[in-house]
């Protein structure tokens, strides 16, 4: 089984989640929600890699918040 890893970030200004592969695949994509991004990757990755082998897509999500002290 081949593992394709992604770092996932939220772009609040653009209002999208985006993913970039951290392996040699070179895949970058975005979607409005993280759920939609997961589904997009499930379709995109096998097609991009032109493979029929079983793939595992790992997503490392980076989220941060800025809060004011009380």
MARBADREN-997316 format. One record per atom (N, C-alpha, C, CB): residue in three letters; atom name; x, y, z negated. Coordinates in nm, 4 decimals. Last residue first. Glycine has a CB too. Layout:
- residu, atome, x, y, z
- Ala, CA, X, Y, Z
...
***
This chain:
- residu, atome, x, y, z
- Unk, N, -0.8597, 3.7544, -2.8808
- Unk, CA, -0.9755, 3.8136, -2.9497
- Unk, C, -0.9355, 3.9238, -3.0438
- Unk, CB, -1.0512, 3.7080, -3.0261
- Unk, N, -0.6825, 3.7785, -2.5716
- Unk, CA, -0.6846, 3.7450, -2.7143
- Unk, C, -0.7998, 3.8180, -2.7801
- Unk, CB, -0.5498, 3.7816, -2.7832
- Unk, N, -0.8084, 3.6744, -2.2581
- Unk, CA, -0.7731, 3.7843, -2.3469
- Unk, C, -0.7787, 3.7364, -2.4927
- Unk, CB, -0.8682, 3.9054, -2.3247
- Unk, N, -0.6712, 3.4471, -2.0183
- Unk, CA, -0.7709, 3.4823, -2.1204
- Unk, C, -0.7181, 3.5968, -2.2067
- Unk, CB, -0.8056, 3.3588, -2.2092
- Unk, N, -0.6455, 3.2900, -1.7174
- Unk, CA, -0.5936, 3.4023, -1.7945
- Unk, C, -0.7042, 3.4433, -1.8910
- Unk, CB, -0.5492, 3.5229, -1.7013
- Unk, N, -0.5823, 2.9530, -1.6255
- Unk, CA, -0.6758, 3.0584, -1.6612
- Unk, C, -0.6025, 3.1684, -1.7367
- Unk, CB, -0.7922, 3.0025, -1.7458
- Unk, N, -0.5039, 2.7118, -1.3719
- Unk, CA, -0.4667, 2.7991, -1.4840
- Unk, C, -0.5736, 2.9046, -1.5044
- Unk, CB, -0.3293, 2.8659, -1.4594
- Unk, N, -0.4279, 2.4007, -1.2312
- Unk, CA, -0.5306, 2.4991, -1.2622
- Unk, C, -0.4807, 2.5831, -1.3788
- Unk, CB, -0.6677, 2.4308, -1.2957
- Unk, N, -0.3370, 2.1617, -1.0105
- Unk, CA, -0.2809, 2.2719, -1.0880
- Unk, C, -0.3883, 2.3783, -1.1064
- Unk, CB, -0.1547, 2.3314, -1.0183
- Unk, N, -0.3525, 1.8140, -0.9745
- Unk, CA, -0.4262, 1.9400, -0.9695
- Unk, C, -0.3628, 2.0417, -1.0638
- Unk, CB, -0.5747, 1.9180, -1.0059
- Unk, N, -0.2361, 1.5804, -0.7709
- Unk, CA, -0.1960, 1.6470, -0.8946
- Unk, C, -0.2541, 1.7873, -0.8887
- Unk, CB, -0.0383, 1.6496, -0.9128
- Unk, N, -0.3656, 1.2974, -0.6264
- Unk, CA, -0.3761, 1.4420, -0.6306
- Unk, C, -0.3346, 1.4926, -0.7683
- Unk, CB, -0.5193, 1.4875, -0.5965
- Unk, N, -0.2987, 1.0313, -0.4082
- Unk, CA, -0.2837, 1.0844, -0.5436
- Unk, C, -0.2860, 1.2362, -0.5377
- Unk, CB, -0.1523, 1.0337, -0.6097
- Unk, N, -0.4356, 0.7919, -0.2176
- Unk, CA, -0.4149, 0.9361, -0.2185
- Unk, C, -0.4138, 0.9818, -0.3641
- Unk, CB, -0.5258, 1.0108, -0.1356
- Unk, N, -0.3237, 0.5040, -0.0709
- Unk, CA, -0.3709, 0.5607, -0.1963
- Unk, C, -0.3357, 0.7085, -0.1936
- Unk, CB, -0.3078, 0.4880, -0.3214
- Unk, N, -0.4210, 0.3011, 0.2073
- Unk, CA, -0.3509, 0.4165, 0.1526
- Unk, C, -0.4085, 0.4519, 0.0165
- Unk, CB, -0.3602, 0.5369, 0.2483
- Unk, N, -0.3776, 0.0233, 0.4169
- Unk, CA, -0.4428, 0.0781, 0.2994
- Unk, C, -0.3562, 0.1892, 0.2399
- Unk, CB, -0.4696, -0.0326, 0.1950
- Unk, N, -0.3286, 0.0896, 0.7683
- Unk, CA, -0.2922, 0.0273, 0.6416
- Unk, C, -0.3662, 0.0951, 0.5268
- Unk, CB, -0.1398, 0.0342, 0.6193
- Unk, N, -0.3661, 0.2130, 0.9988
- Unk, CA, -0.4832, 0.1398, 0.9514
- Unk, C, -0.4521, 0.0689, 0.8204
- Unk, CB, -0.5303, 0.0385, 1.0569
- Unk, N, -0.2519, 0.5381, 1.0979
- Unk, CA, -0.2328, 0.4061, 1.0397
- Unk, C, -0.3659, 0.3435, 1.0023
- Unk, CB, -0.1424, 0.4143, 0.9174
- Unk, N, -0.1862, 0.8120, 1.1512
- Unk, CA, -0.2111, 0.7147, 1.2576
- Unk, C, -0.1852, 0.5722, 1.2092
- Unk, CB, -0.1235, 0.7456, 1.3797
- Unk, N, -0.1727, 1.0154, 0.9773
- Unk, CA, -0.0620, 0.9193, 0.9733
- Unk, C, -0.0736, 0.8118, 1.0803
- Unk, CB, -0.0552, 0.8542, 0.8373
- Unk, N, -0.4167, 1.1388, 1.0381
- Unk, CA, -0.2915, 1.2119, 1.0563
- Unk, C, -0.1719, 1.1161, 1.0630
- Unk, CB, -0.2719, 1.3130, 0.9422
- Unk, N, -0.5986, 0.9368, 0.9611
- Unk, CA, -0.5941, 0.9828, 1.0990
- Unk, C, -0.4613, 1.0524, 1.1296
- Unk, CB, -0.7112, 1.0772, 1.1270
- Unk, N, -0.5520, 0.9129, 0.6848
- Unk, CA, -0.5292, 0.7980, 0.7735
- Unk, C, -0.5179, 0.8387, 0.9203
- Unk, CB, -0.6416, 0.6970, 0.7575
- Unk, N, -0.6073, 1.1975, 0.6098
- Unk, CA, -0.4779, 1.1311, 0.5902
- Unk, C, -0.4584, 1.0098, 0.6806
- Unk, CB, -0.4639, 1.0885, 0.4464
- Unk, N, -0.8808, 1.2716, 0.6652
- Unk, CA, -0.7675, 1.3331, 0.7332
- Unk, C, -0.6391, 1.2498, 0.7271
- Unk, CB, -0.7417, 1.4680, 0.6741
- Unk, N, -1.0530, 1.1326, 0.4952
- Unk, CA, -1.0690, 1.1230, 0.6401
- Unk, C, -0.9429, 1.1667, 0.7142
- Unk, CB, -1.1873, 1.2074, 0.6853
- Unk, N, -0.9584, 1.1950, 0.2425
- Unk, CA, -0.9883, 1.0546, 0.2746
- Unk, C, -1.0028, 1.0330, 0.4251
- Unk, CB, -1.1164, 1.0099, 0.2034
- Unk, N, -0.9545, 1.4746, 0.2517
- Unk, CA, -0.8284, 1.4011, 0.2533
- Unk, C, -0.8493, 1.2540, 0.2894
- Unk, CB, -0.7596, 1.4122, 0.1177
- Unk, N, -1.2310, 1.5259, 0.2329
- Unk, CA, -1.1571, 1.5668, 0.3521
- Unk, C, -1.0262, 1.4896, 0.3645
- Unk, CB, -1.1294, 1.7173, 0.3486
- Unk, N, -1.2837, 1.4364, -0.0240
- Unk, CA, -1.3465, 1.3687, 0.0901
- Unk, C, -1.2724, 1.4015, 0.2195
- Unk, CB, -1.4950, 1.4091, 0.1021
- Unk, N, -1.1323, 1.6248, -0.1699
- Unk, CA, -1.1058, 1.4800, -0.1823
- Unk, C, -1.1620, 1.4051, -0.0615
- Unk, CB, -1.1678, 1.4236, -0.3136
- Unk, N, -1.2637, 1.8608, -0.0957
- Unk, CA, -1.1229, 1.8418, -0.0609
- Unk, C, -1.0855, 1.6940, -0.0686
- Unk, CB, -1.0324, 1.9247, -0.1541
- Unk, N, -1.5113, 1.8280, -0.2119
- Unk, CA, -1.5033, 1.8332, -0.0659
- Unk, C, -1.3597, 1.8118, -0.0188
- Unk, CB, -1.5568, 1.9677, -0.0139
- Unk, N, -1.4274, 1.8440, -0.4778
- Unk, CA, -1.4917, 1.7227, -0.4289
- Unk, C, -1.4845, 1.7147, -0.2766
- Unk, CB, -1.6375, 1.7173, -0.4753
- Unk, N, -1.3372, 2.1030, -0.4930
- Unk, CA, -1.2392, 1.9962, -0.5084
- Unk, C, -1.2969, 1.8629, -0.4600
- Unk, CB, -1.1944, 1.9850, -0.6553
- Unk, N, -1.4713, 2.3127, -0.2304
- Unk, CA, -1.4761, 2.2517, -0.3630
- Unk, C, -1.3720, 2.1409, -0.3718
- Unk, CB, -1.6176, 2.1963, -0.3937
- Unk, N, -1.3899, 2.4089, 0.0224
- Unk, CA, -1.4575, 2.4984, -0.0723
- Unk, C, -1.4610, 2.4451, -0.2147
- Unk, CB, -1.5978, 2.5238, -0.0262
- Unk, N, -1.0548, 2.3191, 0.1255
- Unk, CA, -1.1997, 2.2996, 0.1238
- Unk, C, -1.2592, 2.3892, 0.0154
- Unk, CB, -1.2366, 2.1490, 0.0991
- Unk, N, -0.7567, 2.2518, 0.3243
- Unk, CA, -0.8340, 2.3213, 0.2218
- Unk, C, -0.9811, 2.2876, 0.2337
- Unk, CB, -0.8137, 2.4723, 0.2319
- Unk, N, -0.4230, 2.1146, 0.3787
- Unk, CA, -0.5633, 2.1373, 0.4148
- Unk, C, -0.6336, 2.2072, 0.3004
- Unk, CB, -0.6349, 2.0041, 0.4492
- Unk, N, -0.1342, 1.9707, 0.5071
- Unk, CA, -0.1873, 2.0822, 0.4289
- Unk, C, -0.3299, 2.1032, 0.4749
- Unk, CB, -0.1009, 2.2134, 0.4457
- Unk, N, 0.1138, 1.7205, 0.5326
- Unk, CA, -0.0276, 1.7543, 0.5463
- Unk, C, -0.0617, 1.8700, 0.4536
- Unk, CB, -0.1170, 1.6318, 0.5157
- Unk, N, 0.3623, 1.5903, 0.5386
- Unk, CA, 0.3493, 1.7256, 0.5918
- Unk, C, 0.2063, 1.7719, 0.6110
- Unk, CB, 0.4201, 1.7346, 0.7208
- Unk, N, 0.4665, 1.3361, 0.4594
- Unk, CA, 0.3534, 1.3433, 0.5522
- Unk, C, 0.3357, 1.4820, 0.6145
- Unk, CB, 0.2264, 1.3038, 0.4807
- Unk, N, 0.6565, 1.2868, 0.2664
- Unk, CA, 0.7025, 1.3232, 0.4006
- Unk, C, 0.5899, 1.3452, 0.5016
- Unk, CB, 0.7938, 1.2169, 0.4520
- Unk, N, 0.4911, 1.4315, -0.0172
- Unk, CA, 0.5692, 1.3268, 0.0470
- Unk, C, 0.6047, 1.3736, 0.1876
- Unk, CB, 0.4911, 1.1914, 0.0504
- Unk, N, 0.3231, 1.6167, -0.0970
- Unk, CA, 0.4571, 1.6265, -0.1549
- Unk, C, 0.5470, 1.5152, -0.1009
- Unk, CB, 0.4501, 1.6197, -0.3091
- Unk, N, 0.0826, 1.8002, 0.0868
- Unk, CA, 0.1462, 1.6722, 0.0549
- Unk, C, 0.2869, 1.6953, 0.0023
- Unk, CB, 0.1498, 1.5804, 0.1786
- Unk, N, -0.1391, 2.0261, -0.0530
- Unk, CA, -0.0188, 2.0119, 0.0272
- Unk, C, 0.0495, 1.8815, -0.0122
- Unk, CB, 0.0768, 2.1338, 0.0082
- Unk, N, -0.4600, 2.1747, -0.0626
- Unk, CA, -0.3716, 2.0637, -0.0956
- Unk, C, -0.2551, 2.0598, 0.0021
- Unk, CB, -0.4482, 1.9300, -0.0939
- Unk, N, -0.6822, 2.4102, -0.2120
- Unk, CA, -0.5953, 2.3667, -0.1030
- Unk, C, -0.4966, 2.2630, -0.1537
- Unk, CB, -0.5204, 2.4865, -0.0411
- Unk, N, -1.0022, 2.5518, -0.2539
- Unk, CA, -0.9014, 2.4616, -0.3075
- Unk, C, -0.8142, 2.4209, -0.1902
- Unk, CB, -0.9658, 2.3362, -0.3793
- Unk, N, -1.1102, 2.8978, -0.2224
- Unk, CA, -1.0937, 2.7596, -0.1757
- Unk, C, -0.9931, 2.6836, -0.2618
- Unk, CB, -1.0488, 2.7578, -0.0288
- Unk, N, -1.1260, 3.1767, -0.2404
- Unk, CA, -1.2401, 3.0949, -0.2813
- Unk, C, -1.2324, 2.9511, -0.2339
- Unk, CB, -1.3658, 3.1558, -0.2309
- Unk, N, -0.9283, 3.3582, -0.2019
- Unk, CA, -0.9915, 3.3041, -0.0811
- Unk, C, -1.1131, 3.2177, -0.1143
- Unk, CB, -0.8903, 3.2223, -0.0011
- Unk, N, -0.8752, 3.4064, -0.4745
- Unk, CA, -0.8966, 3.5177, -0.3824
- Unk, C, -0.9694, 3.4719, -0.2556
- Unk, CB, -0.7626, 3.5825, -0.3456
- Unk, N, -0.8256, 3.1566, -0.5843
- Unk, CA, -0.9449, 3.2310, -0.6249
- Unk, C, -0.9774, 3.3447, -0.5288
- Unk, CB, -0.9265, 3.2863, -0.7650
- Unk, N, -0.7215, 2.8737, -0.4864
- Unk, CA, -0.6962, 3.0099, -0.4404
- Unk, C, -0.8225, 3.0898, -0.4691
- Unk, CB, -0.6577, 3.0146, -0.2868
- Unk, N, -0.5980, 2.6059, -0.6668
- Unk, CA, -0.7165, 2.6877, -0.6427
- Unk, C, -0.6704, 2.8259, -0.5989
- Unk, CB, -0.8072, 2.6963, -0.7700
- Unk, N, -0.4172, 2.3166, -0.5525
- Unk, CA, -0.4249, 2.4465, -0.6169
- Unk, C, -0.5578, 2.5138, -0.5824
- Unk, CB, -0.3062, 2.5354, -0.5744
- Unk, N, -0.2462, 2.0109, -0.5641
- Unk, CA, -0.3715, 2.0810, -0.5341
- Unk, C, -0.3785, 2.2079, -0.6180
- Unk, CB, -0.4954, 1.9898, -0.5613
- Unk, N, -0.0167, 1.8026, -0.4094
- Unk, CA, -0.0358, 1.9030, -0.5120
- Unk, C, -0.1574, 1.9835, -0.4693
- Unk, CB, 0.0921, 1.9941, -0.5310
- Unk, N, -0.0292, 1.4550, -0.3262
- Unk, CA, -0.0631, 1.5945, -0.2973
- Unk, C, -0.0594, 1.6780, -0.4241
- Unk, CB, -0.2015, 1.6042, -0.2318
- Unk, N, 0.1063, 1.1566, -0.1843
- Unk, CA, 0.0840, 1.2450, -0.2983
- Unk, C, 0.0606, 1.3888, -0.2533
- Unk, CB, 0.2026, 1.2389, -0.3939
- Unk, N, 0.0294, 0.8457, -0.0779
- Unk, CA, 0.0489, 0.9812, -0.0270
- Unk, C, 0.0093, 1.0756, -0.1394
- Unk, CB, -0.0354, 1.0080, 0.1045
- Unk, N, 0.1466, 0.5201, -0.0661
- Unk, CA, 0.0950, 0.6256, -0.1533
- Unk, C, 0.1304, 0.7608, -0.0918
- Unk, CB, 0.1531, 0.6129, -0.2985
- Unk, N, 0.0608, 0.2146, 0.0880
- Unk, CA, 0.1352, 0.3407, 0.0956
- Unk, C, 0.0670, 0.4451, 0.0072
- Unk, CB, 0.1446, 0.3912, 0.2429
- Unk, N, 0.0847, -0.1175, 0.0000
- Unk, CA, 0.0000, 0.0000, 0.0000
- Unk, C, 0.0893, 0.1239, 0.0000
- Unk, CB, -0.0964, -0.0002, -0.1223
***
